[in-house]
Amino acid sequence: MSTDATTDHPPTLIGRLTAQVDCPVVAPTDRGYDAARLGWNRTVTMSPDAVAMTNDRGDVQAALRTARELGVPLHVQATGHGTLTSATSGLLINLSSMNDVHIDTERMLATVGPGATWNDVNRASATHGLGSLSGRCATVGVTGYTLGGGSGWLSRTYGYAADSALEAEIVTATGDIVTVDRHRHADLHWAIRGGGGNFGIVTSLTFRLFPARRVFAGMSFYPVERAADIFRAYRDWSLDEPDGMNTAVLLMRLPPAPAIPAAARGRQVVALRAFALCDEREGRNQLDAVLKVAGPALHDGFAERDFAEASAATNGPDAPPMPHRQLVHLFDSVDDDLIDQVVNGEGRAAGAPYAFIELRHWGGAMAETTSDSGPAGHRSTPYSILAVAPYLTPDRSAVDTQVDRLDRLCHSRATGGSFLTLLTRPELTATAFTDRHFGMLREIKSRWDPDDILQPSHHIPPLHTYSSPSHAPSIKTSTEE
Ligand SMILES: Cc1cc2nc3c(=O)[nH]c(=O)nc-3n(C[C@H](O)[C@H](O)[C@H](O)COP(=O)(O)OP(=O)(O)OC[C@H]3O[C@@H](n4cnc5c(N)ncnc54)[C@H](O)[C@@H]3O)c2cc1C
């Protein structure tokens, strides 16, 4: 496929596209262009020659075939939360209008269009006492999140979102429509449960929901002076964390926004997050050892809530799209020295740029492998450190210097593995998989997209085009399944 944008590409593309699809086609000169193309991380610029605002699978099929026939680069976006690489040409298929949600309460299943967000699902399912494997931010797209693995509020209890994906309708790279599940095109069904958007464009996804009428959940804030003690207490407590608990501890700099509790507003604080399918008394009992060390809270945010409210309360107010840096590392263990250097050394250093640095305990159901598991995740890895640093001024060098230092510190102690939906460095895509799974994904890519039409930010190339060793740095956990 040619990636050259010749001068007559845009008019040819827009003309052909308009003739082929029934949906709006947005050109760079149109008023709706920015809304149709922009992603969440504003360091990335998605500037296609045309955007097809698809309304149904027929539009997706026609748009993909048009891009293929013209040999222009093809991009796919639902919400833009996972758009990590800039583009200066080609066709963007924007799926956001295809946001239907159907809840089957009897079978506890949801079937969604590819533009549905977790907000759409959680609002629809919570009224039936059902919860999902959604994560931190409910404006994230269900399909993009699930295709990349998806680690959410109930993942220690029920596994990755990808583990719950039972059936998908897919427009393949050749423009055919197939339905995949564990019996039909089982290879493709396996690959899309962790391998991202490399294997086709999903136009419908069916996945499990879980009973979650009342949830013990929320986020409590503590003075930053107790940060290292609380992180250590959390690490020690997590060694025996019940699978029913889903938790994390964060060093957070909260904005001076009215939505933030007054005692924590505009301050750097420690936050403890918890999400569990139990009542409040049980939840607080489970957390007792950490709460004792944490001491009096600046704001106690734990309560029993329905699923949608619990998700919002545990995340806190949604941050707006912004330019930022994110890093994630996985760890087999987190010792006192690492906590001290990350929390006191980097996180609390003068001018530290982090919106948050999170230590999360994984494991539980995420660590379980069955014969049906997809390629998502390094299942045996128990801890992650995730940090997000916004660029608040045009000069990014001061932020980069500090984030690079934290990155080097974490890298020196980490496994070298990663988790696809949290990884923001496309050149490290291979580190999200075991060597065996990455090889299998490339084989399946060769079968379903040999011409490499679909090149998402986390690109998995077909076997014959892969040569650069920089795409596949060695992973210390490479032998795990
Ligand atoms: C604020 C924030 C919070 C987050 N919280 C979590 C979290 O708690 N847990 C977690 O695991 N991840 C989390 N993520 C990461 C998120 O899951 C990924 O960025 C995910 O890829 C977003 O999917 P999307 O559809 O919203 O984004 P998009 O940018 O629209 O899509 C992301 C990728 O998926 C592909 N894609 C999307 N839809 C389809 C489709 N229908 N068919 C084929 N390919 C498709 C696109 O090609 C693109 O490469 C978070 C991200 C942000 C920005």
PDBQT file of the ligand as one rigid body, heavy atoms in Angstrom, charges set to zero:
ROOT
HETATM    1  C1  LIG A 501      -8.032   9.049  30.454  1.00  0.00    +0.000 C 
HETATM    2  C2  LIG A 501      -7.774   7.627  30.057  1.00  0.00    +0.000 A 
HETATM    3  C3  LIG A 501      -8.076   6.597  30.945  1.00  0.00    +0.000 A 
HETATM    4  C4  LIG A 501      -7.826   5.260  30.600  1.00  0.00    +0.000 A 
HETATM    5  N1  LIG A 501      -8.084   4.269  31.497  1.00  0.00    +0.000 NA
HETATM    6  C5  LIG A 501      -7.794   2.982  31.185  1.00  0.00    +0.000 A 
HETATM    7  C6  LIG A 501      -7.990   1.922  32.127  1.00  0.00    +0.000 A 
HETATM    8  O1  LIG A 501      -8.447   2.121  33.247  1.00  0.00    +0.000 OA
HETATM    9  N2  LIG A 501      -7.671   0.659  31.752  1.00  0.00    +0.000 N 
HETATM   10  C7  LIG A 501      -7.193   0.378  30.508  1.00  0.00    +0.000 A 
HETATM   11  O2  LIG A 501      -6.934  -0.796  30.224  1.00  0.00    +0.000 OA
HETATM   12  N3  LIG A 501      -6.993   1.360  29.604  1.00  0.00    +0.000 NA
HETATM   13  C8  LIG A 501      -7.267   2.640  29.919  1.00  0.00    +0.000 A 
HETATM   14  N4  LIG A 501      -7.031   3.636  29.001  1.00  0.00    +0.000 N 
HETATM   15  C9  LIG A 501      -6.464   3.290  27.709  1.00  0.00    +0.000 C 
HETATM   16  C10 LIG A 501      -7.564   2.967  26.685  1.00  0.00    +0.000 C 
HETATM   17  O3  LIG A 501      -8.162   1.738  27.022  1.00  0.00    +0.000 OA
HETATM   18  C11 LIG A 501      -6.937   2.842  25.298  1.00  0.00    +0.000 C 
HETATM   19  O4  LIG A 501      -6.391   4.079  24.941  1.00  0.00    +0.000 OA
HETATM   20  C12 LIG A 501      -7.945   2.391  24.263  1.00  0.00    +0.000 C 
HETATM   21  O5  LIG A 501      -7.264   2.040  23.086  1.00  0.00    +0.000 OA
HETATM   22  C13 LIG A 501      -8.953   3.472  23.965  1.00  0.00    +0.000 C 
HETATM   23  O6  LIG A 501      -9.907   3.023  23.054  1.00  0.00    +0.000 OA
HETATM   24  P1  LIG A 501     -10.825   4.114  22.337  1.00  0.00    +0.000 P 
HETATM   25  O7  LIG A 501     -11.688   3.418  21.377  1.00  0.00    +0.000 OA
HETATM   26  O8  LIG A 501     -11.437   4.964  23.391  1.00  0.00    +0.000 OA
HETATM   27  O9  LIG A 501      -9.732   5.010  21.608  1.00  0.00    +0.000 OA
HETATM   28  P2  LIG A 501      -9.411   5.218  20.074  1.00  0.00    +0.000 P 
HETATM   29  O10 LIG A 501      -8.226   6.127  20.078  1.00  0.00    +0.000 OA
HETATM   30  O11 LIG A 501     -10.584   5.650  19.329  1.00  0.00    +0.000 OA
HETATM   31  O12 LIG A 501      -8.949   3.793  19.575  1.00  0.00    +0.000 OA
HETATM   32  C14 LIG A 501      -7.747   3.248  20.061  1.00  0.00    +0.000 C 
HETATM   33  C15 LIG A 501      -7.212   2.209  19.109  1.00  0.00    +0.000 C 
HETATM   34  O13 LIG A 501      -8.129   1.148  18.975  1.00  0.00    +0.000 OA
HETATM   35  C16 LIG A 501      -8.424   0.930  17.593  1.00  0.00    +0.000 C 
HETATM   36  N5  LIG A 501      -9.861   0.766  17.517  1.00  0.00    +0.000 N 
HETATM   37  C17 LIG A 501     -10.805   1.445  18.196  1.00  0.00    +0.000 A 
HETATM   38  N6  LIG A 501     -12.011   0.971  17.877  1.00  0.00    +0.000 NA
HETATM   39  C18 LIG A 501     -11.808  -0.020  16.991  1.00  0.00    +0.000 A 
HETATM   40  C19 LIG A 501     -12.676  -0.896  16.284  1.00  0.00    +0.000 A 
HETATM   41  N7  LIG A 501     -13.998  -0.852  16.433  1.00  0.00    +0.000 N 
HETATM   42  N8  LIG A 501     -12.136  -1.813  15.456  1.00  0.00    +0.000 NA
HETATM   43  C20 LIG A 501     -10.799  -1.885  15.291  1.00  0.00    +0.000 A 
HETATM   44  N9  LIG A 501      -9.939  -1.070  15.925  1.00  0.00    +0.000 NA
HETATM   45  C21 LIG A 501     -10.447  -0.157  16.753  1.00  0.00    +0.000 A 
HETATM   46  C22 LIG A 501      -7.984   2.182  16.855  1.00  0.00    +0.000 C 
HETATM   47  O14 LIG A 501      -7.426   1.852  15.629  1.00  0.00    +0.000 OA
HETATM   48  C23 LIG A 501      -6.942   2.750  17.731  1.00  0.00    +0.000 C 
HETATM   49  O15 LIG A 501      -5.679   2.276  17.354  1.00  0.00    +0.000 OA
HETATM   50  C24 LIG A 501      -7.267   4.964  29.330  1.00  0.00    +0.000 A 
HETATM   51  C25 LIG A 501      -6.966   5.992  28.428  1.00  0.00    +0.000 A 
HETATM   52  C26 LIG A 501      -7.205   7.310  28.784  1.00  0.00    +0.000 A 
HETATM   53  C27 LIG A 501      -6.835   8.398  27.812  1.00  0.00    +0.000 C 
ENDROOT
TORSDOF 0
